[in-house]
Amino acid sequence: MGLVFTSASLTYAYGQDVKASDKKTRKVPTLRAKVYEQLARAQAAADEDDTAQAIAILDEVEAKKGSMNSYERAMLYNFYGFIYYNAEAYDDALASFAQVVEQQPIPEAFELTTLFTLAQLNLMQGNYGQSIHYLERWEALNTGPVPPKNLIIKAQAYYQSKEYEKAEKYITQAINDHEAQGMIPDENWLILQRAIYYELKQPEKVKAVLVKLVKLFDEPKYWLQLAGMYGELGEERKQLAIMEAAYQQGYVTSSADIFNLAQLYYYHKVPYKGAKLMAQAMKEGLLEENLRNLKFLGQSWILAKEQDKAIPVMRQAAQLSQDGELDAQLAQILLNAERWDEAIAAADSAIQKGDLRNPGLVHLVKGMALYNQKQYANALNQLAEAEKHQKSRAMAQQWKRFVETEKQQQERLSLELSS
């Protein structure tokens, strides 16, 4: 927010009728020529960026302040404040501007502008209570409507003071008043309103503000934040719709957002879109080929019934995994694809790595693959291992009976052929 200064130009103050204000007559002394000349010297030094010289001139003037009237002293301190602010000596600027409004009488327009400057500068310096204090002094002096800019500063000060209900009152009034005049609210006003509603734990209102931000400013971040809010509110279908619209506009570019959209596709039973999105992002280097991403990509291809695409991805993920869980999943996929040797190799890798949620299932898969290779004895050994685990026991026993029957038939056939 830019600081609004009372004019530092002396042409504003010298040689004009300063006895009347916009609202009522206030008798104000005039700025005399000898004071004007000294302040003009300080202004000239300030214009040449000679801050030290400007301050030194003002110090000379201040030494004689006992002989100056209220308006002259106010102009003196206003110049101090202006010069200190430009030198980024903000505490000194604040102290100087505060002195301006303590010199009475001064023109009301001058006082109002300085009070507003004090409210702004105190807000910038984190003096939120003082910012509100000067705004209230401004309101007490002003007789017209309160402009939105004043309400915004008040809302900011209350927000920073964690008085969110008061902040909400002023930000909403500012936005409503602005919109009532047919004007679009400033983007930062809506950002502040959204933050206030978030702190007040009013997600529906946060969402409403984000909808407005999307419509008015169409920034990628607002689309993504709106999608996130729909997710928080449990409106996952709208979340997916907004994310997909954002993606189509080129707004989904970060790895986190790409993964989030892929997850939404997965959970809404459109895994092919999610897998395609992730595969393309990996190809373009937008998504890292790490364990988490490869595992989810593989699972998406599996759910999409794209086994040929799932196998190389799951194999790559399994190679990165310290436990055997992904090797076990890969073994099942390879078994279903009737790639017996590869299924056996993946099962062996799973058994070797260990830390399996269902170790019996791996032995069962290996046994079934061995059976399909007509290695009945080895298959029975694996089925016996599977039988030791409760989760796979029933199926292992069924397969064991089936394989034993097949083994016996094969042995009989071999005897018949050899006799």
C-alpha positions in Angstrom: 0.0 0.0 0.0 1.5 3.4 -1.0 1.8 5.9 1.7 -0.3 9.1 1.2 1.6 12.2 2.2 0.4 15.7 2.9 1.9 17.7 0.1 5.6 18.6 0.8 5.4 21.4 -1.7 5.3 24.8 0.1 3.2 26.3 -2.7 0.3 24.4 -1.2 0.7 26.2 2.1 2.0 29.7 1.3 -0.1 32.6 0.1 -3.5 30.9 0.3 -6.5 31.4 2.6 -6.1 28.7 5.2 -8.8 29.9 7.6 -11.6 27.9 6.1 -12.1 24.1 5.8 -14.5 22.1 3.7 -16.8 21.5 6.7 -16.6 24.5 9.0 -14.6 27.6 9.6 -11.5 27.0 11.6 -9.3 30.0 12.3 -5.8 29.0 11.3 -2.7 31.3 11.3 -0.8 31.8 8.1 2.7 30.6 7.2 5.0 33.6 7.4 7.6 34.5 4.7 10.6 34.0 7.0 9.5 30.5 8.0 8.6 29.7 4.4 12.1 30.6 3.2 13.7 28.2 5.7 11.4 25.3 4.8 12.0 26.0 1.1 15.7 25.7 1.7 15.1 22.3 3.4 12.9 21.2 0.5 15.6 22.2 -2.0 18.2 20.1 -0.1 15.7 17.1 0.0 15.1 17.4 -3.7 18.8 17.0 -4.2 18.9 13.9 -2.0 20.9 15.7 0.6 19.1 14.3 3.6 21.6 15.4 6.2 21.5 19.1 5.0 17.7 19.1 4.9 17.5 17.8 8.5 20.1 20.3 9.6 18.1 23.2 8.1 14.9 21.9 9.8 16.8 21.6 13.1 17.7 25.3 12.8 14.0 26.1 12.3 12.9 23.9 15.2 15.3 25.7 17.5 13.1 28.8 17.0 9.7 27.0 17.3 8.8 29.0 20.4 8.2 32.0 18.1 6.3 30.0 15.5 2.5 29.6 15.2 0.7 26.2 15.2 0.5 26.0 11.4 4.2 26.8 11.0 5.1 24.1 13.5 2.8 21.6 11.8 4.5 22.3 8.4 7.9 21.9 10.0 7.1 18.5 11.5 5.4 17.5 8.2 8.7 18.1 6.4 10.6 16.2 9.0 8.2 13.3 8.5 8.5 13.5 4.7 12.3 13.5 4.7 12.7 10.8 7.4 10.3 8.6 5.4 12.3 9.0 2.2 15.4 8.1 4.2 13.6 5.0 5.4 13.9 6.2 9.0 10.3 5.1 9.7 10.2 5.5 13.5 11.5 9.1 13.2 8.9 9.7 10.4 6.1 8.4 12.6 7.2 10.6 15.5 7.3 13.7 13.3 3.9 13.1 11.7 2.4 12.5 15.1 3.7 16.0 16.1 1.9 17.5 13.1 -1.6 16.7 14.4 -0.8 17.8 17.9 -0.2 21.4 16.7 -3.6 23.2 16.8 -5.2 24.8 15.1 -4.3 23.6 11.6 -6.4 23.2 8.5 -8.8 20.3 8.7 -7.8 19.0 5.3 -4.1 19.0 6.5 -5.1 17.2 9.7 -7.2 14.6 7.9 -4.5 13.7 5.4 -1.8 13.5 8.2 -4.1 11.3 10.3 -4.5 9.0 7.4 -0.7 9.0 6.8 -0.2 8.0 10.4 -2.7 5.2 10.1 -0.9 3.8 7.1 2.6 4.2 8.5 1.7 2.6 11.8 0.2 -0.3 10.0 3.4 -0.7 8.0 5.4 -0.7 11.2 3.2 -3.2 12.9 1.6 -0.7 15.3 -1.9 -2.0 14.7 -3.5 -0.4 17.8 -2.1 3.0 16.8 -3.2 2.6 13.3 -6.8 2.1 14.5 -6.4 5.0 16.9 -5.5 7.4 14.1 -8.3 6.1 11.9 -10.8 6.7 14.7 -9.4 10.3 15.1 -9.9 10.7 11.3 -13.5 9.5 11.5 -14.2 11.8 14.4 -13.1 14.8 12.4 -14.6 13.7 9.1 -18.3 14.3 8.5 -18.8 12.5 5.2 -18.9 8.8 4.4 -15.9 6.7 5.3 -13.9 5.8 2.1 -13.1 2.1 1.4 -9.4 2.8 1.8 -9.9 3.7 5.4 -12.0 0.6 6.0 -9.4 -1.6 4.4 -6.6 -0.3 6.7 -8.9 -0.9 9.7 -9.6 -4.4 8.5 -5.9 -5.1 8.0 -5.0 -3.7 11.5 -7.7 -5.9 13.1 -6.6 -8.9 11.1 -3.0 -8.5 12.1 -4.2 -8.1 15.7 -6.1 -11.4 15.3 -9.4 -9.7 15.9 -11.0 -11.5 13.0 -14.6 -10.7 13.6 -13.9 -7.0 13.6 -11.7 -7.3 10.6 -14.5 -9.1 8.7 -16.9 -6.3 9.5 -14.7 -3.7 7.9 -13.5 -5.6 4.9 -17.0 -6.7 4.0 -18.3 -3.1 4.3 -15.5 -1.8 2.1 -16.1 -4.4 -0.6 -19.9 -4.0 -0.5 -19.7 -0.3 -0.7 -17.3 -0.5 -3.7 -19.5 -3.0 -5.5 -22.6 -0.9 -4.8 -21.0 1.8 -6.8 -20.6 -0.6 -9.7 -16.8 -0.9 -9.2 -14.7 -4.0 -9.0 -13.0 -4.5 -5.6 -9.2 -4.5 -5.5 -7.7 -8.0 -5.7 -5.8 -7.5 -2.4 -9.1 -6.7 -0.7 -10.6 -10.1 -1.7 -7.3 -11.8 -0.7 -7.7 -10.2 2.8 -11.3 -11.2 3.0 -10.5 -14.8 2.1 -7.8 -14.9 4.8 -10.2 -13.5 7.4 -12.9 -16.1 6.6 -10.2 -18.8 6.7 -9.2 -17.7 10.2 -12.9 -17.6 11.2 -13.2 -21.2 10.0 -16.0 -20.3 7.5 -15.0 -22.5 4.5 -18.2 -21.8 2.5 -17.4 -18.1 2.6 -13.7 -18.8 1.7 -15.0 -20.7 -1.3 -17.3 -17.8 -2.3 -14.4 -15.3 -2.3 -12.3 -17.7 -4.4 -15.1 -18.0 -6.9 -15.1 -14.3 -7.2 -11.3 -14.1 -7.5 -11.4 -16.7 -10.3 -14.1 -14.8 -12.2 -12.5 -11.4 -11.8 -8.8 -12.1 -12.0 -8.4 -15.6 -13.6 -5.1 -16.3 -11.9 -3.8 -19.9 -11.8 -3.4 -19.9 -8.0 -7.1 -19.0 -7.5 -8.2 -21.9 -9.6 -6.0 -24.3 -7.7 -7.0 -22.8 -4.3 -10.7 -23.1 -5.3 -10.2 -26.7 -6.2 -8.6 -27.3 -2.8 -11.5 -25.6 -1.0 -14.0 -27.9 -2.8 -11.9 -30.8 -1.6 -12.0 -29.5 2.0 -15.8 -29.2 1.7 -16.1 -32.7 0.5 -17.3 -31.6 -3.0 -14.9 -33.9 -4.8 -16.7 -33.8 -8.1 -16.5 -30.0 -8.3 -12.9 -30.3 -7.1 -12.1 -32.5 -10.1 -14.0 -30.3 -12.5 -12.1 -27.2 -11.4 -8.8 -28.9 -11.5 -9.5 -30.3 -14.9 -10.5 -26.9 -16.2 -7.3 -25.4 -14.7 -5.3 -28.1 -16.4 -6.9 -27.4 -19.8 -5.9 -23.8 -19.4 -2.3 -24.7 -18.6 -2.5 -23.8 -14.9 -1.5 -27.2 -13.5 2.3 -27.2 -13.8 3.8 -28.0 -10.4 4.6 -31.6 -9.5 2.3 -31.4 -6.4 -0.7 -30.2 -8.5 -0.1 -32.8 -11.2 0.0 -35.5 -8.6 -3.1 -34.1 -7.0 -5.0 -34.1 -10.3 -3.9 -37.7 -11.0 -5.2 -38.8 -7.6 -8.5 -37.1 -8.3 -8.8 -39.0 -11.6 -7.9 -42.3 -9.7 -10.5 -41.8 -7.0 -13.2 -40.8 -9.4 -12.6 -44.0 -11.4 -11.0 -42.4 -14.5 -7.5 -43.8 -13.9 -6.5 -43.8 -17.5 -6.6 -40.0 -17.6 -4.5 -39.8 -14.4 -2.0 -42.3 -15.7 -1.6 -40.6 -19.0 -1.2 -37.2 -17.2 1.6 -38.6 -14.9 3.4 -40.4 -17.7 3.4 -37.3 -19.8 4.6 -35.2 -16.9 7.5 -37.6 -16.2 8.4 -37.6 -19.9 8.6 -33.8 -19.8 10.6 -33.8 -16.5 7.8 -32.1 -14.6 7.2 -35.1 -12.3 10.1 -37.0 -10.7 10.4 -40.7 -11.3 10.6 -41.5 -7.6 9.1 -44.4 -5.7 5.8 -42.7 -4.7 5.1 -41.4 -8.2 6.0 -44.6 -10.0 4.0 -46.7 -7.6 0.9 -44.6 -8.1 1.4 -44.5 -11.9 1.6 -48.3 -11.9 -1.5 -48.7 -9.8 -3.3 -46.3 -12.1 -2.4 -48.3 -15.2 -3.5 -51.5 -13.4 -6.9 -50.0 -12.5 -7.2 -48.8 -16.1 -6.6 -52.4 -17.2 -3.4 -51.4 -19.0 -1.2 -54.3 -17.8 1.4 -53.9 -20.5 1.9 -50.3 -19.4 1.7 -51.1 -15.7 4.4 -53.8 -15.8 7.5 -51.7 -16.7 6.4 -49.0 -14.3 5.8 -51.4 -11.4 9.2 -53.1 -12.1 10.9 -49.7 -12.0 9.1 -48.8 -8.7 10.0 -52.2 -7.2 13.7 -51.6 -8.0 13.5 -48.5 -5.9 11.7 -50.1 -3.0 13.5 -51.4 0.1 10.7 -53.9 1.0 9.2 -56.7 -1.2 5.7 -55.4 -1.4 5.9 -53.9 -4.9 7.7 -57.0 -6.1 4.8 -59.0 -4.8 2.3 -56.9 -6.6 4.4 -57.2 -9.8 4.5 -60.9 -9.4 0.7 -61.0 -9.4 0.4 -58.8 -12.5 3.0 -61.0 -14.4 1.1 -64.1 -13.4 -2.2 -62.6 -14.8 -0.2 -61.8 -17.9 0.9 -65.4 -18.1 4.6 -64.4 -18.0 5.6 -67.3 -15.8 9.4 -66.8 -15.6 9.1 -63.1 -14.8 6.4 -63.8 -12.2 8.7 -66.3 -10.5 11.6 -63.9 -10.5 9.4 -61.1 -9.1 8.1 -63.5 -6.4 11.7 -64.5 -5.5 12.7 -60.8 -5.2 9.7 -60.2 -2.9 10.6 -63.1 -0.7 14.2 -62.0 -0.5 13.4 -58.4 0.4 10.7 -59.4 2.9 8.6 -57.0 5.0 5.5 -58.4 3.2 1.9 -57.7 4.4 0.8 -61.2 3.1 3.9 -63.4 2.6 1.8 -66.5 1.9 0.3 -64.8 -1.2 3.8 -64.5 -2.8 4.4 -68.2 -2.3 0.9 -68.9 -3.7 1.7 -66.8 -6.8 5.0 -68.5 -7.3 3.4 -71.9 -6.9 0.8 -71.1 -9.5 3.5 -69.9 -11.9 5.5 -73.1 -11.4 2.4 -75.2 -11.9 1.9 -73.5 -15.3 5.4 -74.5 -16.1 4.5 -78.0 -15.2 7.1 -77.9 -12.3 4.7 -79.8 -10.0 7.1 -80.7 -7.3 8.4 -77.2 -6.9 4.9 -75.8 -7.1 3.8 -78.0 -4.3 6.7 -76.8 -2.2 5.6 -73.2 -2.7 2.0 -74.1 -2.0 3.0 -75.8 1.3 4.7 -72.5 2.3 1.6 -70.6 1.4 -0.4 -73.0 3.5 1.5 -71.9 6.6 -0.1 -68.5 6.5 -3.7 -68.0 7.5 -4.6 -65.5 4.8 -3.5 -67.7 2.0 -4.2 -71.1 3.6 -7.6 -71.9 2.1 -6.6 -71.1 -1.5 -3.2 -72.8 -1.0 -5.0 -76.0 0.0 -7.3 -75.9 -3.0 -4.4 -75.4 -5.3 -2.4 -78.0 -3.6 -5.1 -80.7 -4.2 -5.4 -79.5 -7.8 -1.7 -79.7 -8.4 -1.3 -83.1 -6.7 -4.0 -84.4 -9.0 -2.3 -83.0 -12.1 1.0 -84.4 -10.8 -0.4 -87.8 -10.4 -2.0 -87.7 -13.9 1.2 -86.6 -15.4 3.1 -89.4 -13.6 0.6 -92.0 -14.8 0.8 -90.7 -18.3 4.6 -90.9 -18.2 4.5 -94.5 -17.0 2.0 -95.5 -19.7 4.3 -93.9 -22.4 7.4 -95.6 -21.0 5.8 -99.1 -20.8 
